Amino acid sequence: MMSLENAIRKRINKLAKERKITINKVSTLSGLPHTTLLLFMNGETHNPKISTLLHICEAFDITLMEFFDDNVFNDVRDE
């Protein structure tokens, strides 16, 4: 079992690795401030807004549905 926020972090890292881009590049492509994404990815902030996830999806050129369509979300638990 994994928390939702850890599953989201894992999915972002997986997509970045597949596309061979850094988290800083994801931030640039998404239009999010670098600190916003880095603080979440480092576990210093929690539970990103859906609008933040939508911007991240735009960086990867995917939909929210595609973002959540991954096995990492199969065993998510409530914190």
ChimeraX attribute file (.defattr): number of C-alpha atoms within 10 A of each C-alpha:
attribute: neighborCount
match mode: 1-to-1
recipient: residues
	/A:1	11
	/A:2	15
	/A:3	14
	/A:4	18
	/A:5	20
	/A:6	18
	/A:7	21
	/A:8	22
	/A:9	16
	/A:10	15
	/A:11	19
	/A:12	20
	/A:13	17
	/A:14	12
	/A:15	17
	/A:16	18
	/A:17	12
	/A:18	9
	/A:19	10
	/A:20	10
	/A:21	13
	/A:22	13
	/A:23	18
	/A:24	16
	/A:25	14
	/A:26	23
	/A:27	19
	/A:28	15
	/A:29	16
	/A:30	21
	/A:31	14
	/A:32	16
	/A:33	11
	/A:34	15
	/A:35	11
	/A:36	14
	/A:37	22
	/A:38	15
	/A:39	12
	/A:40	17
	/A:41	19
	/A:42	10
	/A:43	13
	/A:44	9
	/A:45	13
	/A:46	13
	/A:47	12
	/A:48	13
	/A:49	8
	/A:50	10
	/A:51	9
	/A:52	16
	/A:53	17
	/A:54	16
	/A:55	20
	/A:56	24
	/A:57	21
	/A:58	16
	/A:59	18
	/A:60	18
	/A:61	13
	/A:62	13
	/A:63	15
	/A:64	15
	/A:65	9
	/A:66	10
	/A:67	19
	/A:68	14
	/A:69	12
	/A:70	11
	/A:71	10
	/A:72	16
	/A:73	19
	/A:74	12
	/A:75	11
	/A:76	16
	/A:77	12
	/A:78	8
	/A:79	7
